[in-house]
Amino acid sequence: MPDQAPSTSFQRLIAWGVHSFTLSGLVFACLATLSLIDREIEWMWFWLGIAMVIDALDGTLARKARVKEFVDWFDGGIVDIAIDYLTWTFIPAVFMYLYLPLGPKPLAMALMILIVVSSMFCYANKQWKSTDFYFVGFPAAWNIVAVIFYVLETGWLFNASVTIILAILTLVPTHYTHPFRVKKLMAFNITAITIWIMSVATMVAIYPQKPVWLLVLFWASGAWFMLTGILRTILGQDPR
């Protein structure tokens, strides 16, 4: 094995800087929760959006800074999972229960419980990513599900049905494209996720308006991820 570089004070400082960047996701989780309580829905999505950007970047920064080597006693991966559970699952689940049509209140409550419990089979799954970095099983991306329901103003029967199906898919070895880790067609993946996020952010900002051109961008970019995930699932093993 190659000799490891000495752990210098500067390198430890950089590693802690990355950890601090990850921990800042808790700040935005709090802001999103307060916005949800205050019924400031647009602000809730804004803070969750910032948390999502942090989540997209911190893993790459952690690997470049070699945080596991220079701060070996502090597990940033656990911090990341805790923040993801709040911002990707729990806060969106509460929003869905309070503000989206999910049927009668007992059904809505049951669906919220289904979301928060089924998601643990993603976060606690040691094999939740394939060797080529696709998510295996629905990756508990309930913030994405919730914002889609919100901007498209879908009805309770559709919302409830999709929620149940996605919760089941958490346990099914289907594949979902990670836009920043999957190397195959990465440039297209990053372009598609950028277009999708911008189109959704615009629809949230102008809600309830849904211009046709925005819907075209929304569906086209979203379809890219659906198709790439379906193809990866059909292929089975890592095609490399």
C-alpha positions, 0 to 999 in steps of 0.5 A: 500500500502507498504511504499515506500523506502526513496529517498536517494542521492545514489539511485537518483545517480543510477537512473540518471546513468540508464537515462544516459545509455538510453541517450547514445543511442542518441550518437550512433544514431548520429554516425549512421547518420554520417556513413550513410551520409559518406556511411560507411554502415558497421559502420552505422549497428555497431552503430545501433547495439550498440543502439539496445543493449542499448535499450534491457537493459535499461528497465530492469535496469530502473525497478531495479533502480526504476527510476520513484520513485527516479527521478519522474520528468524526464520521461525516457520512452519518451527518450526511445521512441524518441531514438527508433524512430531514431534508429529503424525507421527513420535512417533505413528508410533513409537508405532504400531510399538511398541504397536499391532497392525500385523501381522508386524514387517516389515510394521509397520516398512514401515508406519512408514516409509510414514507418515513418508515419505508425510507429507512430501508434506503438509508440503512441499506448497505447496498443502496448504490450499485458498483457504477453508482446508481441508486438501487431501490427508490432513494427516498427522494420525497422532496422531489416527489412532493414538489412534483405533486405541488407544482402539478397540483395532482389529485389525492388518488394519484398522490396516494397511489404514487406514494404507495408504489414508490414506498414499495420500490424502496425494497425493489432492486430497480435503478435510479441515476445519480447525476453526479456519480454515474460516469456514463453520460455524466455530462448529459445527466448534469445538464438534465438535472440542472434543467429540471431543477431550474424548471421546478424552481421557476414553477415554484416561484410563479405557482400556480402558473404552469407555462407550456414551455416550462412543462416541456423542460420539466418533462423532458429533463425528468424523462431522461432520468426515468429512461436511464434508470429503466435501461440500467435496471434492464441491463442488470449488471454494471455494463462496464 
